[in-house]
Amino acid sequence: MHRSTRQWVSAALVCVAVLGASRMAAAADEPAMCPICGKANDASSSYSSNASHTLLRGATNVLFGWTELMRQPAEEVKAGGHVLTGIAKGVGYGVGRTAAGAGEILTFWVPKSQHGYVHFSKDCPICMKK
């Protein structure tokens, strides 16, 4: 291989590595979202896809809203707070998540309007983006 070809290939590999690293950094900045919430929050999805994924996310929130009672105290202690504050947050977030799930179960069939699809929640216990 000629010297200029090797330099061109090396430059191309460096560009690919830099672009790949920047995309990975951008992906790391965005919080991960589970497939259920990704489809339920996707404005370009079909009505049936949005409705079914909203129903599934609502059921997940109702069934697993209580997990906030374990998650919030752990998060509070990890952040340097008091465990009782975490328990209080866990109760509040658990009730909120369960209520949001019930709202989504009751209204999953509501079609899109001019202002977008009706959402009570943007996440579920799988991805927990609260």
NORVEN-V629111 format. One record per run of one state. SS is the DSSP state (a for helix, b for strand, c for the rest). FROM is the first residue (numbers start at 0). TO is the last residue. If there is no record, write none. Layout:
BEGIN
[[SS	FROM	TO] [SS	FROM	TO]]
END
This chain:
BEGIN
[[c	0	1] [a	2	28] [c	29	33] [a	34	39] [c	40	45] [a	46	77] [c	78	81] [a	82	106] [c	107	111] [b	112	112] [c	113	114] [b	115	115] [c	116	129]]
END
